[in-house]
Amino acid sequence: MNWSIFEGLLSGVNKYSTAFGRIWLSLVFIFRVLVYLVTAERVWSDDHKDFDCNTLQPGCSNVCFDEFFPVSHVRLWALQLILVTCPSLLVVMHVAYREVQEKRHREAHGENSGRLYLNPGKKRGGLWWTYVCSLVFKASVDIAFLYVFHSLYPKYILPPVVKCHADPCPHIVDCFISKPSEKNIFTLFMVATAAICILLNLVELIYLVSKRCHECLAARKARAMYTGHHPHGTTSSCKQDDLLSGDLIFLGSDSHPPLLPDRPRDHVKKTIL
């Protein structure tokens, strides 16, 4: 599998990620993708060929191997890495969509008509939700695959010898797994890195949500101060104001309008995406 495609696509994610997101991306490529490409595929390349059972019954070894290895570690890891990295591409696509919308707006109304987005890569509005959903999805995928690995291989450990009594084996036979210690080391390493990635996703999620709550409280406090000075002024909810949102569109000027004007919709247009 050519993982360079994913590396090229995800290289732009760093521009739109927080510090935790950059650490996560580095961890994925250095300690998961590279380890998978360089060592894991080679370690598991001969797992079926060197799976020996102490019987000459035709088909017994194949049946026993399928019983104890219903899904290969390598294929499960490949699927896991694909599903984990794909949500980050949605963030890049969302930013690209914003940039296209900004370009069309300028072409239709001229360069001096104002901007749709002050910063298309700033995590506000729809992009904030896209980023948060990607974090939840990535953490959920890793948790699900850790559960699947634990269900298929208890404690993530492969025993050196397994006993099989499936048909067409004539009796209970002993089957020997090739290089179990080496496989256990890489399995535990991949499990540990996946657990660290889950932790980073949760920390980043908490950081984004807490930062958003802080901004909302600051906007509410500013609105309360404005109401105290202008009791007859028009006010709106925190969601409508979104004072600190980077998705506020300032038409005709790049400078910010007053904090809370009497007619905010004359100055500010709220974006959906």
Secondary structure, DSSP 8 states (H G I E B T S, - for coil): --THHHHHHHGGGGGG--HHHHHHHHHIIIIIIHHIIIIIHHHTTTTTTT-EES---TTHHHHHHHHH-SS-HHHHHHHHHHHHHHHHHHHHHHHHHHHHHHHHHHHHH-TTSB-S-S-TTS--THHHHHHHHHHHHHHHHHHHHHHHHHHHSGGG---SEEEE--TT-SS-EEEE-SSHHHHHHHHHHHHHHHHHHHHHHHHHHHHHHHHHHHHHHHHHHHHHHHHHH-TTS----HHHH-TT-TTEEEBT-SS---SS-SSGGGTEEE---
